Amino acid sequence: MSTKEKVLIVWLLVVMAASFVFHHFWVCAVYALGRAVALNIILLPGLAKLTAGIWAAHLLS
């Protein structure tokens, strides 16, 4: 196995680990926001405005 193949395997493992961490973060964030809406801590239109603002800021950057 060449060095290039070893680097490729390590890179794939790093990407898989990062993907798992980010997936776990998003699942927890969506669950928490869903619970907040269900318990009427946050109103759904307010959450929609917040999401639209974050999305618009992301497009501007």
Secondary structure, DSSP 8 states (H G I E B T S, - for coil): --HHHHHHHHHHHHHHHHHHHHHHHHHHHHHHHHHHHHTTSS-HHHHHHHHHHHHHHHHH-
